[in-house]
């Protein structure tokens, strides 16, 4: 179950964000209504994350751990009613290219383009399996073919559930956020500016429209962190970051408000 959930989350996130997203582990705490996800990495769009050194590549976003609590009476229904989603130790590597386009703006624009949930992948047909599979009578005979079909059907159901289940959350709490900002050409000569945000709080997610889908929750999370980063960035940096993203950072999404600690810790 945990492996299937990890695969489904990575698939949905990759489709929504437009870049490869990997999930290290998921633990579904069915009986104690407490689940965790760890070591999530969101890759950068093409052309970004070259860093200071030519051999250095960075992900756009890295998350150490996420914890969410599920009320027992909504575990097997939709929407899922969550009291709190807590993300801890989140790092964002913001980069703006010479043409004033940023990796964050690219990802926000892709999220905006995702109007409907991505469909689950269809089961492979005989013509896609190759001649060797067909010579063996469908991969080992009718029984093996039936078992494989059942596995594929189960995977499609899990993927569809991950895409179609709606979520309502009282609060999304993001703690210990680290923002690294690299703006070219300045970043070619000096190290990126790095600052921290102790806490970002998003309230009442999905309560206007009776829940949000998983990819919409990802959209809300990314937007909240970017808004907090812009508001907390030192000096002129916040203006430059906002300009590179245009209107995508201020889209109306299904949440009540975003609050962030104003303490600026230049690292």
C-alpha positions as CSV (number, residue, x, y, z in Angstrom):
1,X,0.0,0.0,0.0
2,X,2.8,2.4,0.9
3,X,4.7,1.7,-2.3
4,X,1.6,2.2,-4.4
5,X,0.8,5.5,-2.6
6,X,4.3,6.7,-3.2
7,X,4.1,5.9,-6.9
8,X,0.7,7.6,-7.3
9,X,1.9,10.7,-5.5
10,X,5.0,11.0,-7.6
11,X,3.0,10.5,-10.8
12,X,0.3,13.1,-10.0
13,X,2.9,15.6,-8.8
14,X,5.0,15.2,-11.9
15,X,2.0,15.7,-14.2
16,X,0.9,18.8,-12.2
17,X,4.2,20.5,-11.8
18,X,5.5,19.5,-15.3
19,X,8.9,18.3,-14.0
20,X,10.1,15.0,-12.5
21,X,9.0,14.6,-8.9
22,X,10.4,11.8,-6.7
23,X,9.1,10.7,-3.3
24,X,11.5,8.9,-1.0
25,X,8.9,7.1,1.2
26,X,5.3,7.2,2.4
27,X,3.9,5.7,5.5
28,X,0.1,5.5,5.7
29,X,-1.0,5.3,9.3
30,X,-4.5,3.9,8.7
31,X,-5.2,3.0,12.3
32,X,-3.6,5.9,14.1
33,X,-4.9,8.4,11.4
34,X,-1.4,9.8,11.0
35,X,0.6,9.5,7.8
36,X,4.0,10.8,6.7
37,X,5.8,11.5,3.4
38,X,9.5,12.1,3.3
39,X,12.4,13.1,1.0
40,X,10.3,14.7,-1.8
41,X,12.3,16.3,-4.6
42,X,10.9,18.5,-7.4
43,X,13.3,18.9,-10.3
44,X,14.0,22.1,-12.1
45,X,12.5,23.0,-15.6
46,X,14.9,22.7,-18.5
47,X,17.5,25.4,-18.6
48,X,17.5,26.1,-14.9
49,X,19.5,25.0,-11.8
50,X,23.0,25.2,-13.2
51,X,24.1,26.8,-9.9
52,X,27.4,28.5,-9.4
53,X,29.6,25.7,-10.6
54,X,29.0,24.1,-14.0
55,X,28.8,20.7,-12.5
56,X,26.3,21.6,-9.9
57,X,22.6,20.9,-10.4
58,X,19.9,21.7,-7.9
59,X,16.3,20.7,-7.5
60,X,13.7,23.4,-7.5
61,X,12.2,22.2,-4.3
62,X,13.2,19.7,-1.6
63,X,11.0,18.6,1.3
64,X,12.4,16.6,4.2
65,X,9.1,15.5,5.8
66,X,5.4,16.0,5.6
67,X,2.8,14.8,8.2
68,X,-1.0,14.9,7.8
69,X,-3.7,13.8,10.2
70,X,-6.8,12.2,8.9
71,X,-10.1,12.2,10.8
72,X,-11.2,8.6,11.1
73,X,-14.8,9.2,9.9
74,X,-13.5,10.6,6.5
75,X,-10.8,8.0,5.9
76,X,-12.7,6.0,3.3
77,X,-14.7,8.9,1.8
78,X,-14.3,12.0,-0.3
79,X,-13.4,14.7,0.6
80,X,-10.7,13.8,3.1
81,X,-11.0,16.1,6.0
82,X,-7.6,16.9,7.5
83,X,-7.1,18.9,10.6
84,X,-3.5,19.8,9.7
85,X,-0.9,19.2,7.0
86,X,2.6,20.0,8.4
87,X,5.6,20.2,6.1
88,X,9.0,20.5,7.8
89,X,12.4,21.5,6.4
90,X,11.5,22.7,2.9
91,X,14.1,24.3,0.6
92,X,13.3,26.2,-2.6
93,X,16.1,27.1,-5.1
94,X,14.8,30.1,-7.0
95,X,16.6,31.0,-10.2
96,X,16.1,33.8,-12.7
97,X,17.7,33.6,-16.1
98,X,19.1,36.3,-18.3
99,X,15.8,36.8,-20.0
100,X,14.1,37.6,-16.6
101,X,12.2,34.2,-16.6
102,X,12.3,32.1,-13.4
103,X,12.0,28.5,-12.6
104,X,9.2,29.3,-10.1
105,X,7.3,31.2,-12.8
106,X,7.7,28.3,-15.2
107,X,6.2,25.8,-12.6
108,X,3.4,28.2,-11.6
109,X,2.5,28.7,-15.3
110,X,2.4,24.9,-15.8
111,X,0.1,24.5,-12.7
112,X,-2.2,27.1,-14.2
113,X,-2.4,25.1,-17.4
114,X,-3.5,22.0,-15.6
115,X,-7.3,22.4,-15.9
116,X,-8.3,18.7,-15.4
117,X,-6.6,15.9,-13.6
118,X,-4.2,13.8,-15.7
119,X,-5.8,10.5,-16.8
120,X,-4.4,7.2,-15.5
121,X,-2.1,5.5,-18.0
122,X,-4.0,2.8,-20.1
123,X,-3.1,-0.8,-19.7
124,X,-0.6,-2.0,-22.3
125,X,-2.1,-3.9,-25.2
126,X,-0.6,-6.8,-27.2
127,X,0.8,-4.5,-29.9
128,X,2.7,-2.6,-27.2
129,X,4.2,-5.7,-25.6
130,X,6.3,-6.9,-28.4
131,X,6.6,-10.2,-30.4
132,X,8.2,-12.2,-27.6
133,X,5.3,-11.6,-25.2
134,X,2.9,-12.6,-28.0
135,X,4.8,-15.8,-28.9
136,X,4.6,-16.9,-25.2
137,X,0.8,-16.7,-25.4
138,X,0.3,-13.4,-23.7
139,X,3.3,-13.5,-21.2
140,X,2.9,-17.1,-20.0
141,X,-0.6,-18.1,-20.9
142,X,-4.2,-17.0,-19.9
143,X,-3.6,-17.2,-16.2
144,X,-0.6,-15.0,-16.2
145,X,-2.3,-12.6,-18.6
146,X,-5.3,-12.5,-16.2
147,X,-3.1,-11.9,-13.2
148,X,-1.2,-9.1,-15.0
149,X,-4.5,-7.5,-16.0
150,X,-5.7,-7.6,-12.4
151,X,-2.5,-5.9,-11.3
152,X,-2.9,-3.2,-14.0
153,X,-6.5,-2.7,-13.1
154,X,-5.6,-2.3,-9.4
155,X,-2.9,0.2,-10.3
156,X,-5.3,2.3,-12.4
157,X,-7.8,2.3,-9.5
158,X,-5.2,3.6,-7.1
159,X,-4.0,6.2,-9.6
160,X,-7.6,7.4,-10.2
161,X,-8.3,7.6,-6.5
162,X,-5.2,9.7,-5.9
163,X,-6.3,12.1,-8.7
164,X,-10.1,12.2,-7.9
165,X,-10.2,12.3,-4.1
166,X,-10.8,15.8,-2.8
167,X,-9.1,17.2,0.3
168,X,-10.2,19.8,2.9
169,X,-7.7,21.0,5.4
170,X,-8.1,23.4,8.4
171,X,-4.5,24.5,8.1
172,X,-1.3,23.9,6.1
173,X,1.7,24.6,8.3
174,X,5.1,24.8,6.6
175,X,8.1,25.1,9.1
176,X,11.7,25.9,8.6
177,X,11.6,27.2,5.0
178,X,15.0,28.0,3.3
179,X,15.0,30.1,0.2
180,X,18.0,30.3,-2.1
181,X,17.8,33.1,-4.8
182,X,20.1,33.1,-7.8
183,X,19.5,35.9,-10.3
184,X,21.7,36.0,-13.4
185,X,24.1,37.5,-14.3
186,X,24.8,38.5,-10.7
187,X,24.7,34.9,-9.6
188,X,27.5,34.0,-12.1
189,X,29.9,35.9,-9.9
190,X,28.6,35.7,-6.4
191,X,26.8,33.1,-4.3
192,X,23.0,33.1,-4.2
193,X,21.2,35.0,-1.5
194,X,19.9,32.6,1.1
195,X,17.3,33.5,3.7
196,X,15.0,31.6,6.0
197,X,11.3,31.8,6.9
198,X,10.5,30.2,10.2
199,X,6.9,29.4,9.4
200,X,4.2,29.8,6.7
201,X,0.6,29.1,7.5
202,X,-2.3,28.6,5.1
203,X,-5.8,28.4,6.5
204,X,-9.0,26.8,5.3
205,X,-8.0,24.9,2.2
206,X,-10.8,23.6,0.1
207,X,-13.6,25.0,2.2
208,X,-15.1,27.2,-0.6
209,X,-15.6,24.5,-3.2
210,X,-16.1,21.4,-1.0
211,X,-12.5,20.2,-1.4
212,X,-9.5,20.5,-3.7
213,X,-7.9,17.8,-5.7
214,X,-4.3,16.7,-5.0
215,X,-2.8,18.7,-7.9
216,X,-4.7,21.8,-6.6
217,X,-3.2,21.2,-3.2
218,X,0.2,21.2,-4.7
219,X,-0.6,24.4,-6.5
220,X,-1.7,26.0,-3.2
221,X,1.5,24.8,-1.5
222,X,3.8,26.1,-4.1
223,X,2.0,29.5,-4.4
224,X,2.0,30.0,-0.6
225,X,5.7,29.4,-0.3
226,X,6.5,31.7,-3.2
227,X,4.3,34.5,-1.8
228,X,6.0,34.1,1.6
229,X,9.4,34.2,-0.1
230,X,8.6,37.4,-2.0
231,X,7.3,39.1,1.1
232,X,10.3,38.0,3.2
233,X,13.1,38.6,0.7
234,X,15.5,41.3,1.7
235,X,15.8,44.7,-0.1
236,X,15.0,44.7,-3.9
237,X,15.1,40.9,-4.2
238,X,11.3,40.4,-3.6
239,X,10.4,42.8,-6.4
240,X,12.7,41.1,-8.8
241,X,11.3,37.7,-7.9
242,X,7.7,38.9,-8.3
243,X,8.4,40.5,-11.7
244,X,9.7,37.2,-13.1
245,X,6.5,35.4,-12.3
246,X,3.9,37.9,-13.4
247,X,0.2,37.3,-12.5
248,X,0.7,33.5,-11.9
249,X,1.7,34.1,-8.3
250,X,-1.5,35.9,-7.4
251,X,-4.1,33.5,-8.9
252,X,-7.2,33.0,-6.8
253,X,-7.1,29.5,-5.3
254,X,-9.3,27.8,-2.7
255,X,-7.8,28.9,0.6
256,X,-8.7,31.7,3.0
257,X,-5.3,33.3,3.7
258,X,-1.5,32.9,3.9
259,X,0.5,34.1,6.9
260,X,4.3,34.0,7.3
261,X,6.7,35.0,10.0
262,X,8.3,38.3,9.1
263,X,11.6,37.4,10.8
264,X,14.3,37.5,8.2
265,X,17.2,35.3,8.9
266,X,19.9,35.8,6.3
267,X,22.0,32.7,6.3
